[in-house]
Amino acid sequence: MTSAMARTNTDHIGETSVLELTSEERIEIEALVKRLTCAGPALADDPAWQARAREESCRLPHRLGSAVRAFRQDAGPDGTLLISNLPLAAEPLPPTPTVPDSVERTATGPAAVAVMLGCELGAVIAYRDEKHGALVQNVVPVPALAGSQSNGGSVQLEFHTENAFHPHRPDFVGLLCLRPAHEDQVGTQVASIRRAFPLLDEADRAVLRQARFLTEAPPSFHAAGLSSPHPVLDGAPEDPDICVDFHATRALDDRADLALVRLREALAAVACDAVLRPGDMIFVDNRTVVHGRVAFSPRYDGHDRWLHRVFVHLDHRRSRRLRPGNGAVLA
């Protein structure tokens, strides 16, 4: 994927799904956002507001809803859906946050857009031990985390499955751009196992399918966690899912480590960049795609890169025992 993708009106470029909204579609979404931001309680984590967001998501423009449902059915070889020309806020954005664990509790215009699109895809969820369980999270550079492998860092972020250590990791991850990086220097990097799988030989595939790997929780989780031994590839033999974090996953033996190195090389060979601009939202199929970020140099001047992030589950019932009160937050 390249930044040029968001600037076209075509439905597909290569195999990556792309949708640029028309002015009329944007106006339709603005009306939905206005209803959500004006109605109380205007808090994105309030169950009553979430219910309204789900209801309003059913009224999204037909072409947009169709594209999201098609992506949910099959995310395609590249596992990404890029939607551009989304409305953000009528008023100027405040300065980009610079504190750890930054979230968006208020039902702002951008938060409403992110949640509605997430609701159209599935159930928007969060994790109690990550960013205080907020449904809409800020991805921003944080001075104290500059060198970390986290959403607050500015060093290169290794390819990873989101929350790879967790048995109920997200099925989809959505990133909405409120403010781009200075000079468009930051690309969200993606790599699909559907593209990389043919580059692996049968011996490495067999090793990667065995429970010979452990994954630690990411720095954003405040409760330490370590997965049970798990395979990196799972599911259909010819079309597997992937679960790996190249910073946090380690092999339990030398042969497994070699297979992990070769997987990393295969993913790097098929990787693509997406430079998001304001009003762009990218959804990543977290089952088939790993994502990361190139290194960049934030200025901490109030105008640094600012994304909203949401997580989506397709089968909400599967995590019920971890969600107190049948809410949206996994304990």
N, C-alpha and C positions, 0 to 999 in steps of 0.2 A: 504494500500500500504506500502511496505517496501523498503528499499534501495536495497535489492536484486533484485527487479523487473527490474531495469535498467541494470542488468548484464546478462540477459538471451536473447535468440534468439526467444523465443516464442512470438506469437501474443497476447496471453491473459494469464494472471495469475489471477485465480478467474474470476471476471467479469471486471477487469480493463484493458483497452487497453494499450498495451505496444509494442513498436517497437524499436529494436536495429538495427541500420543501418549496412550494410556490409561495408567492406573497399572500394569496388567498388562504392557503393552508396555515400559514403563519398567523394570520388574523384569527382564524378559527381557534387555534391553540391559545392565543392571547386571551380570548374570551373565557376559555376554560380556566386559565391561570387566574384571571381576575376574580372569578367566582371562588376559587380555592383560597386565595390570599385575603379576600375580604370577609369571608365567613369565619366566625369563631367556633372553637378555639383555634387560632392560627398557629398551631404548633405541629411540626412535622411528625413528632413522635406520639401525638395524641391518637388513640385508637379511633375516635370519632372522625378526626380529620383524615386519617388513613382510609377509612371507609368511604368518605366523600371522594378522595383521590381515586380510589378504585372505580367508583361510579362514574366520575368524570372521564376516566381513561377510556370508557366505552364510547365516548363521544369524540374521540380523536379523529382527525380526517381519515376517510376511508382508505386512501392509498397508503397512508402511514400505518394504520392498523393492519392492513393486509401484508405489508412488508415485515412488520414485527412478527405476525403470526407465521409467516413463511419461514422466517429465521428461527423461530422457536421449533418448528417442525424439523428443519434440517439446516444447520448453520453453514453448510457448504464447505468446500475444501479449505478455505482460509479462516472460517469460524468467526468472522467479524461482520458487524453491521454498522455502517457509518451514516448518521443522520445529520444533515446540515441545515442552516438557516432557521434554527429553533429560536423562539423569542426568549430573551433573558429578563431584563428589568427595565422599566420605564425610567427610573431614577438612576443616577450614576452609581456604580459599584463602590462600596467602601474599600479601604485599603486591604490588600491581601493579608490574611492572618499570618502570624509568624510564631505562634505558640504551639507546643506539643498537644496532641489529642484534639486538634481543632475540629469542630463539628458545626452543623447548621441546624439548630433546634427550631428556629422560627420558620414558618412556612412562607418563605420568600418566593418570588417568581421562579428563579432558577431551581430551588428545591422542589417546587410544585411540578416543574417540567420533568425533572429527574425521576420523581416518584411516580408520576402518571405513566411515563414510558416504561418504568420498571414494572408497574402493575399490569400493563398490557402484555408484558412478557411472562410474568408469573407472580410469585409472592415476594415482596420486598422484605428482607430480613437483615438482622444485625447480630453481633456477638457481644455479650455482656462484658467480656474481658478485653474488648477492642474498642477504643474511643468511646467508652462509657455506654456502649450499646445504642448509639445514635444511628438512625436509619440513613441520614444524609451526612456524609463525612467529607471533610475538606482534605484535598491532596495539595499541599503547599510546602515550599521549602522552609525549614525551621533551622535557625542558626545552631541550636544545640544538637541537632541531628544531622548536620551537613555530611558527615562521613559515614553515616549508617546505611545499612541495607533496609531502608524503610520508605514509606510514602513521604516522609519528611526530609529525606536526604537529597543531596544534589550530586553525589557520585553516581557512576553507572549502576543501575539497578539490574541485578542478574535476572535472567529469565526464570519465571516461576509460575506455578499454579497457585492461584490465590488461596491462602490458608490451607496449603497442601497437607499439613499435619492433621487437620481436623476431619473426623469421619463424616461431617455434614458441611463440607466446604460449599461455596456458592456454585450454582450451575452456570450463572452468568454474572459478569461484572460490567457495570456501566460507568463511563467517565464522561461528564459534561464539562466542557471548557467554558469558564466564565471570563478568564483572562489568559492570554497566551504568554509564553516566556518572552523575555526581551529578545528581539531580533529573530523570533521563531526558531530558537536554537534547540528546543527540546522536542524530541520525537518519542511518542509511545511506540515501543517496539513489540511486534507480535510474531509468533512462529507457530505454525500448525503441524501437529503430528500427522495429519492427513497428507501434508506435503513432504514431511521428513521421513515417514515410514518406509517408502520405497528405497531410501538411501541406506537403510540398515540391513545387514545380512541376517540370515535365519538364526545363526548362533547367538548374536546379540539380542535379537528379538526374544528368543527363548529365555535368556537370562533376565531381561527386563520384565518379563512376565512373572517372575518368581519373587516371593516375599524376602528379598535380600537387601532391603533398604530401610533406613529410618529417617524421619524428618522432624526437625525442631520447629517450635512455634516461632513466628516472626517477631521482631522487636515491638511491633504495635500491640501485641498481646501482653497484658500485664500479669497474667498468670502463666507460669512456666508450663510448657507442654511438650511432649515428645510422643510421636506416633508409635503404634505397634509396628513390627516389621511388615512391610507392604511391598507390592510390586509397583513399578513405575508405569508399566503398560498393563491395561486390563480391558476386559470386554471382548467384543467381536475380534476373532483372530485377524481378519483382513481389514478391520477399521477400529482400532483400539482407542480407548480413552487414555489420557496421560495424567500423571500426578507426580510432580517433581518440583523442587525448589533448588536451583543449582548453588545457592548459598547455604541452604539449611539441610539438604538431603545428603546423606552419606551412605556409601555401600558397606555391607558387612563383610566383604571379602574382596580379594584383588580382582577376580574375574568379573564380579559385579561392578567394581570401580571402572574397569576398562570399558564395559558396556555403557556405563553412564557417560564417560568421556566421549565415546563415539556418538551417543545420542545428542550430546551437546553440540558436537560438530555438525551433525545432520540438521539440527534445528537452526544453527547459525547460517547454514547454507541456504535456507529457505526464508529467512527472517525478512520482515518488511517494516518500514517506519510509517508512522502517521503523525504529522504535525497538526495538532488540533487548534482551531481558531474559535473565537467566541461564537457560541451558538451551535458548535459541533458536539455531537454526543456519539461515542463509540461504545458498542456492546461487544464483549468478548465471550465466546463460549469457553468457559473455564474447564470444561471436560476434555476439549480437544486442542486448546491453544494455551501456550505459555506467553506471558507478556513481561515487559521490562521497560527500561527508560535509559536514554543516553545521558551521559554526564552533562551538567550545565553549570553556569556561574550566576547564581541569584545575586541581586543587589540589596535585597531586604529594604526596599524603598517604598513599599506599598503597592508596587506595580508588577510584582513577580507572578509567575505562573500560578493559576488557581483553578482547580478542578473540583467538582462535586462527584463523589463516588457512591454508588448504590450496589447492593448485592441482591441477587434474585435466586430463589429456589423454584423449581418446577413442581416438586411434590412436597407441598407444605406439611402434609400429614406425617411424612417420614421422620421429621424432627420434633414431633409433638411432645415427646417426653422431656425434651430439653427446653421447651418454651413455657415457662410458668404462666398460668392463666390463659393458655392458648394465644399468647401475644406474638409479637414479631421478633423478639429478642431471644437468642439461644443462650442459655446459662452454661 
